[in-house]
Amino acid sequence: MRTTVGIIGAGPAGLLLARLLHNAGIDSVVLESRDRAYVEQRQRAGILEQGTVDVLRAAGAGERMDREGLRHDGIELRYDRKRHRVDFPALTGGRSVTVYAQTEVCKDLIALQLKEGGPLLFEAEALAVEGADTDSPRIRFRHEGREDVLDCDYVVGCDGSWGVARKAIPSELVRVFERTYPFGWLGILADVPPSHDELVYARHDRGFALLSMRSPSVSRLYLQVPEGTDAAEWGDEEIWDELERRFETDDDWTLERGPITQKSVTPMRSYVHEPMRHGRLFLAGDAAHIVPPTGAKGLNLAVGDVVTFAGALTYQKETGSAELLDAYSETCLRRVWQAERFSYDMTTLLHRAPDATPFEDRLQIARLERLASSEAAETDLAEGYTGFPFG
Ligand SMILES: Cc1cc2nc3c(=O)[nH]c(=O)nc-3n(C[C@H](O)[C@H](O)[C@H](O)COP(=O)(O)OP(=O)(O)OC[C@H]3O[C@@H](n4cnc5c(N)ncnc54)[C@H](O)[C@@H]3O)c2cc1C
């Protein structure tokens, strides 16, 4: 097999890249190790920045998102039983975010790819990338019990945090920046309408809690739990009781309960792999960087990377200049580090570390009070939340 761009992974990064390249008249092949049902049902992110929404729409993948996605113009911060709303459009010149689950983004892009795009092979596991620093890199992969080779002009590793692509970059050229947090998120999906029409981020002495949603009838809620917690340790009523405590307010706000349909724990990690390019191998999305989910940046960063790559390759096709491809890693990393900073700030603002001192508790409250009383501080949060520019 031969193609211009070999894409490893059919998460949001790989699927959107295939779509953008198709629209630019550049052929690609996507190899995905899991089956279609697994990729379409994997519960993960749910907040799309304004820029991500614009890109999906421009790529012709926004029809259902525009119909079913929920535009959100703000979030609520909750601390010390108080409530403070951050108004995004007022602070950012009209920007907002959209609640539309990653599962739905993937379903839309898969349907488009199978209908209009190039090959998308499920249960095709990339084993290695070879010749990354030559003019003809190759992906060795296994599909339907057979080993095969995909010859490419470029390879893009969109294979997530445990993928194989980045292993093709010689270790002496790589720098990894990493931080793990001593807590994780216990996330639930519940068949109950959200108790608030915008996301609620709560800082509480017992730990962080987040109220989010997937649709007008499905709530997504999270509790900060100690690192290594097993979701099975938590009974359903115990989860609702704890959520209720952490969202407590002085007014008559109440948390509606409903049947829990899914429960899982997500570890919290910050990770950046530099560089994001070696020869003709490019890394995009979680293959190159991880952020803790507090800032809702993971999926949006993946989108930024593939928009940058597709733009750079199109530019090269049109002008013959590899200037933008050569700048890919630096261009992406500028945005990645802003998202890392933002996600770290949100995480340390709202979570209670197991060894937090009373001094640190007071500092968190002071930071929240500052956000609630200073337009400059609030604007910084609103700009970060609605997204840093692509490219
Ligand atoms: C459990 C979990 C919960 C999350 N929750 C949130 C959240 O609430 N908010 C948020 O903003 N972000 C969240 N994220 C992060 C967000 O979902 C990711 O940033 C996003 O999925 C990145 O997309 P991607 O395409 O780069 O990687 P992925 O979505 O991980 O896709 C990578 C794909 O590559 C495939 N693959 C891997 N290895 C190979 C191989 N060798 N050959 C072929 N295919 C391969 C995988 O099967 C997968 O389909 C979460 C992540 C996880 C893991």
The ligand as an SDF file (V2000), in Angstrom:
LIG
                    3D

 53 58  0  0  0  0  0  0  0  0999 V2000
  -10.0860    8.4800   30.1760 C   0  0  0  0  0  0  0  0  0  0  0  0
   -9.9220    9.8460   29.5430 C   0  0  0  0  0  0  0  0  0  0  0  0
  -10.8270   10.8810   29.8490 C   0  0  0  0  0  0  0  0  0  0  0  0
  -10.6780   12.1500   29.2770 C   0  0  0  0  0  0  0  0  0  0  0  0
  -11.5440   13.1570   29.5990 N   0  0  0  0  0  0  0  0  0  0  0  0
  -11.3670   14.3780   29.0530 C   0  0  0  0  0  0  0  0  0  0  0  0
  -12.2290   15.4520   29.3710 C   0  0  0  0  0  0  0  0  0  0  0  0
  -13.1530   15.3060   30.1570 O   0  0  0  0  0  0  0  0  0  0  0  0
  -11.9920   16.6660   28.7880 N   0  0  0  0  0  0  0  0  0  0  0  0
  -10.9490   16.8520   27.8850 C   0  0  0  0  0  0  0  0  0  0  0  0
  -10.7700   17.9460   27.3330 O   0  0  0  0  0  0  0  0  0  0  0  0
  -10.1310   15.8450   27.5730 N   0  0  0  0  0  0  0  0  0  0  0  0
  -10.3190   14.6310   28.1270 C   0  0  0  0  0  0  0  0  0  0  0  0
   -9.4860   13.6380   27.8000 N   0  0  0  0  0  0  0  0  0  0  0  0
   -8.4730   13.9250   26.8060 C   0  0  0  0  0  0  0  0  0  0  0  0
   -9.0320   13.8510   25.3710 C   0  0  0  0  0  0  0  0  0  0  0  0
  -10.0150   12.8720   25.2890 O   0  0  0  0  0  0  0  0  0  0  0  0
   -7.8520   13.5850   24.4690 C   0  0  0  0  0  0  0  0  0  0  0  0
   -7.0080   14.7040   24.5560 O   0  0  0  0  0  0  0  0  0  0  0  0
   -8.2410   13.3190   23.0170 C   0  0  0  0  0  0  0  0  0  0  0  0
   -8.8540   12.0670   22.9140 O   0  0  0  0  0  0  0  0  0  0  0  0
   -7.0060   13.3850   22.1270 C   0  0  0  0  0  0  0  0  0  0  0  0
   -7.3040   12.8820   20.8620 O   0  0  0  0  0  0  0  0  0  0  0  0
   -6.2210   12.0650   20.0400 P   0  0  0  0  0  0  0  0  0  0  0  0
   -6.8680   11.7800   18.7460 O   0  0  0  0  0  0  0  0  0  0  0  0
   -4.9300   12.7720   20.0790 O   0  0  0  0  0  0  0  0  0  0  0  0
   -5.9680   10.7300   20.8830 O   0  0  0  0  0  0  0  0  0  0  0  0
   -6.9550    9.5100   21.1990 P   0  0  0  0  0  0  0  0  0  0  0  0
   -8.3420    9.9770   21.3220 O   0  0  0  0  0  0  0  0  0  0  0  0
   -6.3350    8.7850   22.3490 O   0  0  0  0  0  0  0  0  0  0  0  0
   -6.8710    8.6010   19.9070 O   0  0  0  0  0  0  0  0  0  0  0  0
   -5.7510    7.8070   19.6200 C   0  0  0  0  0  0  0  0  0  0  0  0
   -6.1990    6.6440   18.7620 C   0  0  0  0  0  0  0  0  0  0  0  0
   -5.0680    5.9030   18.3360 O   0  0  0  0  0  0  0  0  0  0  0  0
   -5.3510    4.5280   18.4340 C   0  0  0  0  0  0  0  0  0  0  0  0
   -4.0670    3.8230   18.5290 N   0  0  0  0  0  0  0  0  0  0  0  0
   -3.2180    3.7500   19.5840 C   0  0  0  0  0  0  0  0  0  0  0  0
   -2.1510    3.0230   19.2880 N   0  0  0  0  0  0  0  0  0  0  0  0
   -2.3140    2.6110   17.9980 C   0  0  0  0  0  0  0  0  0  0  0  0
   -1.5400    1.7760   17.1320 C   0  0  0  0  0  0  0  0  0  0  0  0
   -0.3770    1.2540   17.5190 N   0  0  0  0  0  0  0  0  0  0  0  0
   -2.0120    1.5550   15.8860 N   0  0  0  0  0  0  0  0  0  0  0  0
   -3.1940    2.0810   15.4700 C   0  0  0  0  0  0  0  0  0  0  0  0
   -3.9780    2.8500   16.2690 N   0  0  0  0  0  0  0  0  0  0  0  0
   -3.5320    3.1100   17.5240 C   0  0  0  0  0  0  0  0  0  0  0  0
   -6.2280    4.4320   19.6730 C   0  0  0  0  0  0  0  0  0  0  0  0
   -7.0070    3.2450   19.7050 O   0  0  0  0  0  0  0  0  0  0  0  0
   -7.0800    5.6800   19.5390 C   0  0  0  0  0  0  0  0  0  0  0  0
   -8.2680    5.4530   18.8160 O   0  0  0  0  0  0  0  0  0  0  0  0
   -9.6090   12.3800   28.3720 C   0  0  0  0  0  0  0  0  0  0  0  0
   -8.7070   11.3410   28.0770 C   0  0  0  0  0  0  0  0  0  0  0  0
   -8.8360   10.0950   28.6640 C   0  0  0  0  0  0  0  0  0  0  0  0
   -7.8340    9.0100   28.3510 C   0  0  0  0  0  0  0  0  0  0  0  0
  1  2  1  0
  2  3  1  0
  2 52  2  0
  3  4  2  0
  4  5  1  0
  4 50  1  0
  5  6  2  0
  6  7  1  0
  6 13  1  0
  7  8  2  0
  7  9  1  0
  9 10  1  0
 10 11  2  0
 10 12  1  0
 12 13  2  0
 13 14  1  0
 14 15  1  0
 14 50  1  0
 15 16  1  0
 16 17  1  0
 16 18  1  0
 18 19  1  0
 18 20  1  0
 20 21  1  0
 20 22  1  0
 22 23  1  0
 23 24  1  0
 24 25  2  0
 24 26  1  0
 24 27  1  0
 27 28  1  0
 28 29  2  0
 28 30  1  0
 28 31  1  0
 31 32  1  0
 32 33  1  0
 33 34  1  0
 33 48  1  0
 34 35  1  0
 35 36  1  0
 35 46  1  0
 36 37  1  0
 36 45  1  0
 37 38  2  0
 38 39  1  0
 39 40  1  0
 39 45  2  0
 40 41  1  0
 40 42  2  0
 42 43  1  0
 43 44  2  0
 44 45  1  0
 46 47  1  0
 46 48  1  0
 48 49  1  0
 50 51  2  0
 51 52  1  0
 52 53  1  0
M  END
$$$$
